[in-house]
């Protein structure tokens, strides 16, 4: 077995599907049959047998099977494999779907049909499951090796055992991840905070990108999405672990080890929202331009141990998005307030931001207030930056934030003149 996570996902789905299909037949559903001639000598009467049409029975219940809790994890695990096309062709598919999700769903259908081929009781036999899985793995894993990475995340708590995020990435409770190294599952401090692991698996083929570089990029994008999702101060641990092809786990450094500031709890009913948000952020994050630069400054600010150090990063990010004329224009505070505050509060918010701009000069001069006094102010400013970045990346705001803010301010001026 070269891909343990794939095997676990498919076995879980096969087990749940077996229970569901068996219950359906117990309620009176019948598996159709076809009559097959077995042949015989010319002098003897032909021999026939009845062959159950298990595939047709399963096909008619795909919508029901698609609602099983184990269905999406199995689809995600298959979608992360590189050789699904080969498997589908071997199973007789003349046209392979173009989309990865559709290919994975089709492969899962064939796999389940293979597990229960020519049976009517839908009892899950280990030898049948093993045969079907070995057949699939031998085709999708030819010439490839599975690389796994686990990285502890601080500031996150899950109600479910695992949240699959797609493309081989998932969030897993450490106490439910038996294969993870013991060092990764230990609490990182003296409290009893739940340990959550980011688990990444993918198939590496000769000539692919270096595994550690691939993992660092994927984990960094995950962390960016989580920090935009919630203000809890979610961070990665200093060390992650990797292994390839079932070899021993090896540690490697992934971050500077910033300190968590709170805990973001993900209830079960919020998992789909989180999954959709992280997928959208990953797909729409730019690689260059003002927005990308501001997002990098936001990341730097969330890594700073002191609010006074983070203040300049946040202001620089906001200036890149909203003050292209330069610091001397003095228009930053009003534009941020126009986008982030209701009309009745804009004057107050403008004053607070202008105060923070003045405090930045005090930080540079070394005469700023203590960090405990700065912290709530910088947190509020960081929250406004987070909201702007999130809304632009999700498509709720136009990327030209300066133009949007100026339009809102112009509308407010016109309204004030009408009142007067």
Secondary structure in CASP SS format (residue, H / E / C, confidence):
PFRMAT SS
TARGET T0000
AUTHOR 0000-0000-0000
METHOD secondary structure of the structure
MODEL  1
X C 1.00
X C 1.00
X C 1.00
X H 1.00
X H 1.00
X H 1.00
X H 1.00
X H 1.00
X H 1.00
X H 1.00
X H 1.00
X H 1.00
X H 1.00
X H 1.00
X H 1.00
X H 1.00
X H 1.00
X H 1.00
X H 1.00
X H 1.00
X H 1.00
X H 1.00
X H 1.00
X H 1.00
X H 1.00
X H 1.00
X C 1.00
X C 1.00
X C 1.00
X C 1.00
X C 1.00
X C 1.00
X E 1.00
X E 1.00
X E 1.00
X E 1.00
X E 1.00
X E 1.00
X E 1.00
X C 1.00
X C 1.00
X C 1.00
X C 1.00
X C 1.00
X C 1.00
X C 1.00
X E 1.00
X E 1.00
X E 1.00
X E 1.00
X E 1.00
X E 1.00
X C 1.00
X H 1.00
X H 1.00
X H 1.00
X H 1.00
X H 1.00
X H 1.00
X C 1.00
X C 1.00
X H 1.00
X H 1.00
X H 1.00
X H 1.00
X C 1.00
X C 1.00
X C 1.00
X H 1.00
X H 1.00
X H 1.00
X H 1.00
X H 1.00
X H 1.00
X H 1.00
X H 1.00
X H 1.00
X H 1.00
X H 1.00
X C 1.00
X C 1.00
X C 1.00
X C 1.00
X H 1.00
X H 1.00
X H 1.00
X H 1.00
X H 1.00
X H 1.00
X H 1.00
X C 1.00
X C 1.00
X C 1.00
X C 1.00
X C 1.00
X C 1.00
X C 1.00
X C 1.00
X C 1.00
X H 1.00
X H 1.00
X H 1.00
X H 1.00
X H 1.00
X H 1.00
X H 1.00
X H 1.00
X H 1.00
X H 1.00
X H 1.00
X H 1.00
X H 1.00
X H 1.00
X H 1.00
X H 1.00
X C 1.00
X C 1.00
X C 1.00
X C 1.00
X C 1.00
X C 1.00
X C 1.00
X C 1.00
X C 1.00
X C 1.00
X H 1.00
X H 1.00
X H 1.00
X H 1.00
X H 1.00
X H 1.00
X H 1.00
X H 1.00
X H 1.00
X H 1.00
X H 1.00
X H 1.00
X H 1.00
X H 1.00
X H 1.00
X C 1.00
X C 1.00
X C 1.00
X C 1.00
X E 1.00
X E 1.00
X E 1.00
X E 1.00
X E 1.00
X E 1.00
X E 1.00
X E 1.00
X E 1.00
X E 1.00
X C 1.00
X E 1.00
X E 1.00
X E 1.00
X C 1.00
X C 1.00
X C 1.00
X E 1.00
X E 1.00
X E 1.00
X E 1.00
X E 1.00
X C 1.00
X C 1.00
X E 1.00
X E 1.00
X E 1.00
X E 1.00
X E 1.00
X H 1.00
X H 1.00
X H 1.00
X C 1.00
X C 1.00
X C 1.00
X C 1.00
X C 1.00
X H 1.00
X H 1.00
X H 1.00
X H 1.00
X C 1.00
X C 1.00
X C 1.00
X C 1.00
X C 1.00
X C 1.00
X C 1.00
X C 1.00
X C 1.00
X C 1.00
X E 1.00
X E 1.00
X E 1.00
X E 1.00
X E 1.00
X E 1.00
X E 1.00
X E 1.00
X E 1.00
X C 1.00
X C 1.00
X C 1.00
X C 1.00
X C 1.00
X C 1.00
X H 1.00
X H 1.00
X H 1.00
X H 1.00
X H 1.00
X H 1.00
X H 1.00
X H 1.00
X H 1.00
X H 1.00
X H 1.00
X H 1.00
X H 1.00
X H 1.00
X H 1.00
X H 1.00
X H 1.00
X H 1.00
X H 1.00
X C 1.00
X C 1.00
X C 1.00
X C 1.00
X C 1.00
X E 1.00
X E 1.00
X E 1.00
X E 1.00
X E 1.00
X E 1.00
X E 1.00
X E 1.00
X E 1.00
X E 1.00
X C 1.00
X C 1.00
X C 1.00
X C 1.00
X C 1.00
X E 1.00
X E 1.00
X E 1.00
X E 1.00
X C 1.00
X C 1.00
X C 1.00
X C 1.00
X C 1.00
X C 1.00
X C 1.00
X C 1.00
X C 1.00
X C 1.00
X E 1.00
X E 1.00
X E 1.00
X C 1.00
X H 1.00
X H 1.00
X H 1.00
X H 1.00
X H 1.00
X H 1.00
X H 1.00
X H 1.00
X H 1.00
X H 1.00
X H 1.00
X H 1.00
X H 1.00
X H 1.00
X H 1.00
X H 1.00
X H 1.00
X C 1.00
X C 1.00
X C 1.00
X C 1.00
X C 1.00
X H 1.00
X H 1.00
X H 1.00
X H 1.00
X H 1.00
X H 1.00
X H 1.00
X H 1.00
X H 1.00
X H 1.00
X H 1.00
X H 1.00
X H 1.00
X H 1.00
X C 1.00
X C 1.00
X C 1.00
X H 1.00
X H 1.00
X H 1.00
X H 1.00
X H 1.00
X H 1.00
X H 1.00
X H 1.00
X H 1.00
X H 1.00
X H 1.00
X H 1.00
X H 1.00
X H 1.00
X H 1.00
X H 1.00
X C 1.00
X C 1.00
X C 1.00
X C 1.00
X H 1.00
X H 1.00
X H 1.00
X C 1.00
X C 1.00
X H 1.00
X H 1.00
X H 1.00
X H 1.00
X H 1.00
X H 1.00
X H 1.00
X H 1.00
X H 1.00
X C 1.00
X C 1.00
X H 1.00
X H 1.00
X H 1.00
X H 1.00
X H 1.00
X H 1.00
X H 1.00
X H 1.00
X H 1.00
X H 1.00
X H 1.00
X H 1.00
X H 1.00
X H 1.00
X H 1.00
X H 1.00
X H 1.00
X H 1.00
X H 1.00
X H 1.00
X H 1.00
X H 1.00
X H 1.00
X C 1.00
X C 1.00
X C 1.00
X C 1.00
X C 1.00
X H 1.00
X H 1.00
X H 1.00
X H 1.00
X H 1.00
X H 1.00
X H 1.00
X H 1.00
X H 1.00
X H 1.00
X H 1.00
X H 1.00
X H 1.00
X H 1.00
X H 1.00
X H 1.00
X H 1.00
X H 1.00
X H 1.00
X H 1.00
X H 1.00
X H 1.00
X H 1.00
X C 1.00
X C 1.00
X C 1.00
X C 1.00
X C 1.00
X C 1.00
X C 1.00
X H 1.00
X H 1.00
X H 1.00
X H 1.00
X H 1.00
X H 1.00
X H 1.00
X H 1.00
X H 1.00
X H 1.00
X H 1.00
X H 1.00
X H 1.00
X H 1.00
X H 1.00
X H 1.00
X H 1.00
X H 1.00
X H 1.00
X C 1.00
END
